[in-house]
Amino acid sequence: MSDDEREEKELDLSSSEVVTKYKSAAEIVNKALQLVVKECKPKARIVDICEKGDAFIREQTGYMYKNAKKKIERGVAFPTCLSVNNTVCHFSPLASDTSELEEGDMVKIDMGCHIDGFIAVVAHTHIVKDGPVTGRHADVIAAANTAAEVALRLVRPGKKNKDVTDAIQKVAAAYDCKIVEGVLSHQLKQFVIDGNKVVLSVSNSDTRVDDAEFEENEVYAVDIVASTGEGKPKLLDEKQTTIYKRAVDKNYHLKMKTSRFIFSEINQKFPILPFTARALEEKRARLGLVECVNHDLLQPYPVLHEKPGDNVAHIKFTVLLMPNGSDRITSHPLQELQPTKTIDDPEIKAWLALGTKTKKKGGGKKKKGKKGDKADESTEAEAGAEPMDATNGGSRCQES
């Protein structure tokens, strides 16, 4: 086997080292999410919370692989975003922004971490209030969460991407909600947050993706966004966009000195994964980023909105398609939900009743370590409980 072949073979979940890196990244991003949820209080500045989430990820990843012989990249894989109420995604404001949270706000938290390019992403919806979540707030969170639980059971080897698209729309309809258009669930690979295998949130004539079948040893960011509105978000203000990703296949000789300076900084600090403009010098960045985007050197992650008064919920998780079944490695417990709707549809109930682990034939030995066994049990218990209480990886929301 050549070095190239060995390198390629080691990049998927057949390598225990790769699995460890995914799970280490997941552990850090789950803790970062826990921290961010605690910070979501009335009068808290959104940018301050975003900064705390990113700083925690940088700090915790900095402790890992410090003494490795070969330098291992690690850190933020997707900047912390807090999108409030009818704002759908990607709101991660600049330092000068004064937006604050208020009592009763519906906050979508979206973030990602990587170790050596192996990415774990997560999104969670939290209401800034004490006590149970009721009414349409509860309905839309339940819709997103139950759709995520169904997707977890259908993103498995042998199933097709369109099976997931159809199922999550049916779940949302049961709660009188819509799955938001333009949200894509992507396959994850090393340093690739938006792999070629994609699950559409809503199938329509405007957005098409290739049919694909899930395979063992693949990793996916399953991204579900539900709305009490039409599910057709719009870009209202391009100036709100602060998250970008280098388009590595594009080149252009920039005319402005400011643009060249900013682009050089991006290439050095953020050559592959998404980043926030907060990490750049603000005044210079505003000018330079425009020319970079206009010439397709950067892919923007736009801040999209449903109509005022619409409620939007976001659940995203990372799942490893292991030989023994699907392993969801990122999540956060929901607040108590008291939705106005219940799931009566037998097909949805059947999906939710599916296990996430593969039963092996015969009485083969279990792998050592009780930790994994406990994780399996909690996955099954959580799967059964959460729906009854009731998704550019960095998946990108796209304008309808």
Beta strands, then each sheet from edge to edge (+ up, - down):
strand 1: 74-84
strand 2: 87-89
strand 3: 106-115
strand 4: 118-127
strand 5: 133-134
strand 6: 178-179
strand 7: 184-188
strand 8: 198-200
strand 9: 219-227
strand 10: 234-235
strand 11: 243-246
strand 12: 275-276
strand 13: 298-301
strand 14: 304-305
strand 15: 312-322
strand 16: 325-328
strand 17: 337-338
sheet 1: 1+ 3- 4+
sheet 2: 2+ 14- 10+
sheet 3: 5+ 17+
sheet 4: 6+ 9- 7+ 8-
sheet 5: 6+ 9- 15+ 16-
sheet 6: 12+ 11- 13+
end
